[in-house]
Amino acid sequence: MIKKRINIRMSGLGGQGAVTAAHVMAMAANRDGKFSISNPFFGAEKRMAPAESYCRIGIERIYDRGELVFPDVIEVFHPQVITMGKSYTMPFYSGVKEGGVVIINSAQPLLSEEDINRLKDLNVALFYIAGTELAIEVAGTELSTNMSMIGSVAGITKCVSMEALDGALQERFGKKFVASGGTASLDEAIKKKFAKKEMLLAKNLATVKAAYEIASEWADKNKIELRVGNPAVAA
Amino acid sequence: MAEIKSHIGTQNKKGQTYTDAWKMMNEAPRNPSFYTGSEVIKEALRRASCDVMIAYPITPQSEAAALIGELFAEGYIGDYFRGESEFAVMSQCAGAAFGGARVFTTTAGPGTMRAMENFPMWAGARLPIQMIVTCRGINSPLSIQPDTIEISYLLNTGMLVWHAETAQDFFDWILKGFMVSEEPEVHLPLALCCDGFFVTHTKDVVNLTPADMCLPPYDPYRSPVPCMDMECPPVRMMRDPFIMKSNYISYATHASWQQEIWAAVERSRKHTIKWINGLIETENTDAEVVIVASGTAVSQGREAIRLLEDEGVRCGLVKVKSLRPWPGEEIREATKNARHIFVPEFNVTGWLAKEIKATIPNSERVHAGPHVCGGMTMPPEIIVSEIKTALGLRSESLAGRGS
């Protein structure tokens, strides 16, 4: 399905980098010459509390902002979003559009039979990726989980290019970045994991690439074709 | 005779050139940047020749206050203080402005409410302070998400009140706002509002003016009231204060000064129209259905109009940019053809709809809504649903969040 816009909802927990992931995706789309907007939604800045971010990518100017109530893609960054209801709504996929995709960071399946059937009725594809394990394996830290999630959504929808993601990551982590206290201390924590800033960028990009390939292969195999483009031209 | 000296064309200590404000805003090249709203506030301040910034660094505006702190460290801001509360911040702002400084501060939600006593005082003392209001919920249960109800409390303070839709509005209006506020015949504080999170935390493309150009500095001698002269009415704030109605001058001042403040708000009208290109913006107002909105509700309205077009319903748009001065005549003209006027708002009471109803003939045309509140989002689909229901069209049931 070719759509003028893809709306991505990222449901995570405080400290996992869901906000950063949406910003990086939007920055990359902007580099690719698409229109994009990203914004977060959270309560108190508290680790492990529900935190969401949204990324809208399209071929025409985007006005819509705020919470994404009717997303095309939902990314679940942490199993607790589902198992402990750490989501702004129950079930976590409420509002998902027909023909959409749900991406879950988990090594094991987490959904009940009922949930699976409801998603099937909506023709929503379900993709599990062991994103945290992948981050530990490739980058050596679970703090790069958000990179696995960026790679997954990019691999399935091709809504941003690898080159643009590389540029966006450099823009975000390559220079001094001033944010709230919580984000600043997480930035410091992740910098300490790597000997050098270049190492951080290289390992994060490698994580994105690894997830991109896994997700891309899955999408090809399952014939998932959710793309940003001009439907009129495609027809 | 005093020497007349212009700063235009000279450089400040950071090497920025003081530039004619009209040229800087309307003729200088623009550089597109992908920034959050908070970063955009910082970039506007970099170019604002701001003497004093006073901060109370609380979310959701912590990034703006912190980022301006960075600017101070870099040498772009004359002085930077932190207050122990919002009330203290606004009082310190008054002190700095009495002293003849160009003053900037930021606030939001409960902070705005806590500081409220100061705003009519600023207006009464004719202090052209600029205050950014990144709106958030004020009620209990607590919310840090956007809710525009605090704007309604600002409408009768005597401040100028503008409501930005996007980070681009914000960038331009921060700089232009100083120009309007500081006109001698205006010389009033400006509450420049936006919906927190939707503007401050959203990354969007914003076209910036060159970083090596800045506004001319504030000239306190253009103030219509003497600055920091405790003995000279009308702003004789201390010693034998005129709240006592102690003599004929203070009596006369009380009898007339509030009218003078509101006359100054009226006099700001022509400057506001000139600088922000009209108090409202309109699209397709010949349509039978028109959305009138301010802030993020305008953006959501634009998306709703796209969705309605796909279904063959034509809908116009009125974007209200300035709330004080109030664009009564403009709104009357823009809605004269409309049979249905929808006013989507991010607050529970619908203050904008009430203002519009009090302004236009046949006010039963106004549908106050949809409303979301307490930090909720307004998906364009609910605006579409509200409009279709009112027009007697079938609309799908929305099984989104909270339903």
Interface residues (C-beta under 8 A of the other chain):
Chain A: H23 A26 M27 N30 S36 I37 S38 N39 P40 F41 G43 A44 E45 Y63 D64 R65 G66 E67 V69 F70 Y88 T89 S94 G95 V178 A179 S180 G181
Chain B: F34 T36 T59 S62 E63 A66 L67 E70 I144 Q145 P146 F197 F198 H201 T202 K203 D204 V205 T296 V298 S299 Q300 R302 E303 M376 T377 M378 P379 P380 E381 A399 G400 R401 G402
